[in-house]
Amino acid sequence: MSQAVIVAGVGMVPFAKPGMSAPYYEMGAEAARRALTDAGVDYRLVQQAYVGYVYGDSTCGQRALYPVGMTGIPVINVNNNCSTGSTALFLARQAVQSGAADCVIALGFEQMKPGALGSYYADRPTPFEPFDKVCDQLVGQPEVPMAIRYFGGAGMAHMEKYGTKAETFAKIRAKASRHAMNNPVALFRKEVTVDEVMASPTLIGPLTRLMACPPTCGAAAAIVCSEKFAKTHGLDSRVKIVAQAMTTDTPATFDAGNMMQLVGYDMTRAAGDQVYASAGVDPTDVDVVELHDCFATNELLTYEGLRLAPEGGAEKMIRDGDNTYGGRVVTNPSGGLLSKGHPLGATGLAQCTELVQQLRGTAEARQVKGARIALQHNLGLGGACVVTMYQV
């Protein structure tokens, strides 16, 4: 990266269960206002907007931002499944780094329905056809909802290859609940034990209901600007995006015959490696991580994909407590998707919000002591993975 990119402001609204939130445009407008206030920027200074959501009609981004200001700027609507929020951030960062704009807003929101994820368009082929074909061969059980089959199957593949225990995934969920107790904007703030996680209804393989993230409504936003803009307007320029990468699937996703590859392990590894190389940072130097724990199984896979643990070493990392406070790297201090919730379009920007607060030292009871290097991982099947590194 040739030009420093500053995250000058972040904001999000408390996440809520479907049916319990404000409409998407109200949540989006409020998150945008909070980010602008946090940055100390008037919306009239924002030159572009990238707005992410998965379930919604075209130009929902305009509907959310028009109450904030109708300044005539470009509003680009983004949809990249669960990595939508980070895709909006990726585009905002590119606009600033390239010099196309000096100040940009990235906004993400989602107004979800209860129940498992599904397609809204039954009258045309789904983009998941090639994924389903492999999943049918490796996992079967087509009656099980898609995402549960995918990530449950990936967990089973890791168990078969490395002897991982089902209780190890339950420990991830219990850790998420302990972290979320200190997050006022998390959906679930009640601590659950490993035994409670294991005793909840089985979904498939090692997965129980408490190991799956809930459908959630919410919104989050970030103000991204150049270092010159921050200096000119007296903004907080401490938190910088020092590296960022987006990857998509390669033929190995389908050819490897392994569910871990099918759910994006290779995308994660490639994006993480690009970011480490670009920033000149070793994985052991990272202090705090917000990663895509849509299922407890995926958090474990991501430890290894991001080289936070060696391949096959994630179980030891969890057993030793190296994924939480007092350990080597604190993962998902927000409570992650498992406890904070997963409003698809907002998740990547909620992760950004958490990490900016950590690096500023303003995360209160969640604060990771001395955090200076933060890593963000946001994964969308179909597929896209965005990894972002922040530093102060």
N, C-alpha and C positions, 0 to 999 in steps of 0.2 A: 504494500500500500504506500502510495507516494504522498498522500495528504492526510493529516490527522483528521479523524471524524469524531466529533464530540456527541455524547448523549447528554443534552443539557437539561432535559426534564422528562419525567415519567409519571404516569398516573393510571389508576385502575379503580373499578368499582367492586364492591364485595360480590363474590360469586353466589349464585342462587340456584335452587332446584328449578327444573322446568315448571312453568306456570306460576312461579313465585317472584319473577323478575319484572322489571319495567320492559317496555318494548325495546327492540334492538336499537332503534334510532335514539332513544333517550339514554340508554346505557352508553352507546357510542359517543354521543355528544358530551355526556358527563365525564367519561374517561379522557376525551380530548381536552376539555376545559381543565381537568386536573393536571394533565401533563403541561399545558400552557402555563398554568399558575405556578407549577413546580419549577419550570424553566424561567419564569419571569418574562415571557415573550407574548406580545400581542399577536393575535391570529393574522392580522394584516401583514405581518412580516413573513409569514409562511408562504413559500413559493410553490410547493407541490404537496400533494397528499397521496399516500398509498394506503388503501383501506382493504382489509382482509375479512372475509367471512366465507363459510362453506354453504350453509343453507339459507338462501335468500335470492330474491330477484336481482336482476342487473340494476346497477346504480343505487344499491342500498348505501353505498359509501357517501354519495351525495345527500341522501336523505338524512344520514346521521350528522354530516358536517354542516349542512346549510343552517341549522339553528345556531351553530358556533360562529359562522360568518359566511357571507356570500360574496367572496372577493374575486370570483372568476378564475381562480387557479385551476390547473389540471388536477382532477381527482381520478386516480387509476384504481379500479376494483380488482382484487386479487383473490384467487381461489386455488389452493394447493393442498387440499385435504388438511390433515392435522398440523402440517407445517406452514399453514397459511399466514399466521401472524409473523413468523420469522421470515417468510418470503417477502412480506410487506417491508419489514425492517431491512432485508437484504437490498431491496430496490431503493429504499430511502438512502441507505448508506452509499450505494453506487452513485446515486444522483449527486450527493455531496462530494464524494471523493473525486468524481470525474470533473467537478466544477460546473455541472449543469445547473446546480442550485446551491444556495448558501444555507437555507433553512427549510427543512422538510418535516412533515408529520407522518408517522406510521401509526395507523389505528387498526385495531382488530376487535371484532365482537361476534357473538353468536347467541341466537335465541333458539334453544333446542327443544325437542319433544322428548317425553319420557321413553325409556326403553333402549334397546340396542341400536347401533348405527345401521342404516340401510340406504338403499338407493331410492331416489325420488322419481326416477325415470324408467319405468318398467317397459316402455314402448320402444326401447333401443338397446343395443349391446352395452353392457357395463364395461368400463375400463379394467375391471378386475378379472375379466375372463381368463387371461393367461395365468394370473395368480391362483384363481380358483381351480384351474386344471391341475396345477402342481399340488395344491393343498388337498384336493380330492385324492390324489395318488398317495400322498405321504401321511395324511391324517384321516381322511374319510369323514364320517359323521356330518354329512351335508345339512342335517337338520339343525345343527348348532349355528348360532349367529356368526357371521363372517369374521369379525375381529377377534372373537373369543377363540375360534378355531385356529386362526393364524398365530396368535401370540401364545395360546396354550400349546399349540404344536411346536413352537419354537422353544418353549420351556422344556417340553418332553425331549426334544432333540439335544438340548444341553444336558439334561439328566442322563440320557443314554450315552453321550460322549464322555462326560466327565464324572458321572456318579453323583451329581448334585441332588441334594435332598429337598423334598417339597417344603419342609420347614424353613429352609433358607429363604424361599420366596416370601413366606409368612413373616420372617424377620424384617424384610424390606418394608412390608405394609405396616408392621408395628412401629418401625422407625419413622415412617412418614406421619403416622398419627401423633407421635410425640413431638415432632417438629411443628405440625399444624396447630397444636395447642397454643402456640405463641403467635399465630398469624391471624389478626382480626378480620382479614378479608377471605379466609379459607372457608370452604363450604362445610367440611366436617372437622370439628375441633375437639372431638372426644377421643381420648386415647383408647386404643384396642390392643389386646395382648396377642402374642403368637398363638396361644391356645384358642382365642376367640376367632382369629383369622382362619385357623385350620378347621374350626368347627362350623364355619359358615357354609352354605350350600355349595356343593361342587359344580363347577361349570363344565370343565373338561380337563383331563389329565391332572396336573398339579394345581390348576387354577380353582380357587374358591371365589365366591362373590365379592368378598372383601379385598381380593387381590386385583380387582378391576376398577378403573376409574369410573365415576358416575357421569351421566349426561348432565351438563351444566350450562347455565346462561351467565354471560358476563361480558366485560369489555376492558381493554387496556390500550395504552397509547404511549408513544415516545416522541420527543422532539429531538431531531438529529440535525446538527449544524456543523459548519466548518469552524476551525480554530480561529480564523480571522473574524467570522461573524460573532463568535462567543466573546472575543476580546473587545470588539467594537461596541457590543451591547452590554458588556459587563456581566456575562452569564457564567455560571459555574462550569468550568471546563476541566474538572478533575477526571471525569470518567471518559475514557476514549475506547472506541472500537479499534483494536490494533490488528485484528485479522478476522476474516470471515470467509466461509466457503459454502457453496451449495452444490450438492451432488444428486444425481439420479441413478436409476438402475443400470446395470450392465448385463450382458448375457448370462453371467454367473448367477444372477438372481434366480433364473429359471433352470439353468443347466446343472447347478451344483447338486440338486436333489436333496436339499437340506432346508428345513423350515427356518433356521436362523438367517440364512441368506435371503429367503423369501420375504422376511419382515424387515430387511434393510440393514443387516449387520455390515455388509460391504460398503454401503453408502455411508454409514456412520464412520467406519474405519478410514475411508478415503477423505471425507470432509475433515475429520479430526486431524489426520496427518497433514493435510494442506494447511490447516490453521497453525499447528505447531511449527511447521517449517517456516511459514510466512512471518510469524511473530518471533521466531527464535526462542521459543519456550518449550521446556520439557514437560511432559505430563506430570512429573513429580513436583513441579513448581506451582501447580494450580492449587489455590486455597479453597475455592467454593465452586460448586457446579449446580446448575439447574438443568436436569435432563428429562427426557421424554418417558416418564413412567406410566404410560397408558395402562399397562399391566405390570404387576410386580416382576413377572418374567422378563419384560423388556428392560427394566432397570438393571437387572443382573447382566443381561447381554451387553448393555451399553457400557457398563464398567469396563468390560474387556474390549469392546469396539473402540472406545476412546483411550485405550491403553492406561486407564486408571488402575487396572489390575491385569496381570498376564493372562493369556488364554487359559481357561480352566482354573484361574486363580480367584475368581470373584467370590466363591463360597468362603474361602479363607479370609478375604478382605472383610466380608460381612461378619464372620465369626469373630474376627479380631476387633471389630468396631471401628475400622478404618474408613467407614463411610458416614460417620456422624461426628458430633462435637467431641473433642478430645482425641479424635483419630487423625488420619493423614489428610483427608479431604472431606469436607462436609458436603454431602449430596442432598439436594432438594431441601434446603432449610425452610422453604415456604410450606412444606408439606407435599409438594409435587402435585401432579395430576391426581394421584390416588386420594389425597385428602383435600387439597385446595380446590379440585375440580378441573374439568377440561372442556371449556367452551371453545370449540375447535379454532375459530378465527382469532380468538383472543389469547390463546395459550402462549404463543411465542413472545408476545409483548408483555404478558404477565411475568414470564421468566425474566425478560429484560428488566422489568420494574424491580423485581426482587434483587437481581444482581447489582443494579445501580445503587439501590439502597444499602446493600452489603458493602460495596466499595466506598460509599460515602461515610459509612459508619453510623447510619441512621436506622438500622434494622431492629433496634431496641432489643427485646428479649431473644430475638432470633440471631443476633449479631455474631458473625464469625470473627473472632478476635484477630486483628491484624490482616484482614483480607485485602490483598492487593492485586491478585490475578483471579479472574472469574471466567468460567467457561459455560456456554449455553448450548444445549443440544435439543433440536426440535425435529421430529420425524413425521413424515406423512407417507402412508402407503400409496403406491400407485405410479411413481414414487418420487419423493423429494426429501432430502435431509439438509438442514442448515445448522452449521456449527459456528458460533461467534465467540471471540475472545475479547474481554474487556480488561483494562488495566487502569490503575491510578498511578 
